[in-house]
Amino acid sequence: QVQLVESGGGLVQAGGSLRLSCAASGRTFSNYAMGWFRQAPGKEREFVGAINRSGGSTYYADSVKGRFTISRDNALNMVYLQMNSLKTEDTAVYYCAASQRRTYASANRNDYDYWGQGTQVTVAS
């Protein structure tokens, strides 16, 4: 089992940047592909981006491609989401997730076995 704790959320003006972090503890972090998802009020949880076990491959939702970047540090058991050029529609609770069953960067939330508690990101106009 792995425990995930997100941090770095907050309030930012449109056009600004935030960097989310997700700290993992428990089993060998490099055995997990990692993903970021978000959920806005009244909406379903949606895929943001993912990274494979080694960190050599990433995959993004079209809505964030070119603005968001995922990275990981397996030595530190950390995964990051750098968010630039933020828009008001990026406002949501952001969740970090870990997949043991997949080696690649999966967009399918059903592939993820463990989830963090989420961190709120609010983008003001």
N, C-alpha and C positions, 0 to 999 in steps of 0.2 A: 504494500500500500504506500501511497505517496500523499503528503499533505502539501497544499498549495496556498500561498498567501500573497495576494496582490497589494500593491501600494503605488502611490504616485498620482492618483486621481486628484481632481480639483476643479476649480472654476478658471476658465481662460477665455479671452476674447477671441472672436472669430479671426482666423488668420494666424493665430498663435500656435504654440507647440506645447506638448506634454510628453513625458516619457514614463510609461508604466513599467513596473517591475513585478516579477513573480518569483518568489522564493520557494523552492521545493525542498522538502525533507522526506526522509524515509528511505526508500529503495534507490538503487542506482539510477541517477537522473538520466544518464545517457541511454538508458533502455526505453525511454519514452519519447515519442513524437509529441510536440507541444502545439497548442492552438490558442488563439484569442477569439472570443466571441463577445457579443454585446447584446443588451436588451434594453430597448427604450420602453417607456410606459405605454401599456396597451398593445405592445407588439411582441412578436415571437423573438426568441433568442436567435441571433443571426451570426453567421461566420464572418470573421474579420480577416484573419490570416493564420497561417500555420508554418511550422518549421520542422524539418525531419530530425531524426535522432542525432545526426552528426553536426547539423547546422549548415550543411552544404546546399540545401534546397529549401526554398520558401514558396508559398502560394498565397495569393491575396484575393479578396473579394474585389470585384470591379469598382465598387464604390470608394475603395481606399487605395487602390493601386496608384503608385507614384507619389502618394502622400505619407503612407505608413510603412514602417520597416520593422520586421521582426529579426531579433538576433538572440543567441543563447551563449552562455558560458558554462560548459559542462563541468569545468573545474570548480566553479562557484555555485553550481546548482541553481542557476538563474536563467530566466528568459525575459526578454524586454520587448516592449512595443513603443517605438518612437513614432509619435504622431505629429505631423507638420501640416501647415495650411488647414487648420481645423475649421470645420463648418458647424453651423448650429445643428444640422442633422446628424452630427457625430455624437450628440448628447445621448448618453446611455450609461448603464452600469456595464462595466467591462469585466469579463471573466477569463481567467487563465484555466486551461484544461490540459490534461495529460492522457495520452493514449499509449497503452502497453501493447495493444494488438496490431498497431500499424507502425511501420518503419518510416513511412513517407508523410508528407505534410497533407493531412486530410482535412477537407472542408465539411465532412459529415459529422455533426455533433454526436451521433450515435456511436461513433468510433472512439469517443473519449470516455475514459473510465473514472477519472477523478477531476474534480472541479474546485476552484477556490471560492471564496465568499463574495468576491466582486468588489470593484472600486468604482465610485461614481465619477463620471466625467461630464462636466457641464460647459457647453460652449455658448457664450453670450454674444448677441449681435451688437 
